[in-house]
Amino acid sequence: MTAIARLARNVLAAAALGLVPAAGSAGAADLNLPVPTAVVYPGQSVLERGVISARFSVPGNQLSAYVVEEGMLKDRLARRTLLPNQPILLSDLKSPDAVTVGQATTLVYREEGLLITGKGIPLQSAQAGQAVRVRNIDSGVTISGVATEDGSIEVSSR
């Protein structure tokens, strides 16, 4: 189940229990939210630092901005410093970088019936699906591509 599906399920369950106010209401929901047990610095995994559950009153119209279950923290890193016993906003998290600046990676060019691979040095870190500039180790030419989940960079002639 995706994080969005889990969030929707939790919001619907909270609404069924009367914890979430009706649309247009200024009320708040009392929920147990996952919180860090220690300071989590940018780039660190919240789950690896430790998580407990703490009760908070969250405005009903802001509920979708918060991490509402521990599963939403899987494979996510802190974007900013997170403090112990404080609720976590979804905007406080990011996916790990697929490619890291300065670390050699595989360049992949695909065309019908043709596959060319090489090595390159990313000039910036990027998450999967993000555009990244990379220097070809063999030619020294700087090209653009898209970071992939496996840590390679897909380049195209376009």
Secondary structure, DSSP 8 states (H G I E B T S, - for coil): --HHHHHHHHHHHHHHTT-S--TT---EEEEEEEEESS-B-TTSBHHHH-EEEEEEEEEGGGGGGB--SGGGGTT-EESS-B-TT---BGGGEE---SB-TTS-EEEEEEETTEEEEEEEEESS-B-TT-EEEEEETTT--EEEEEE-TTS-EEE---
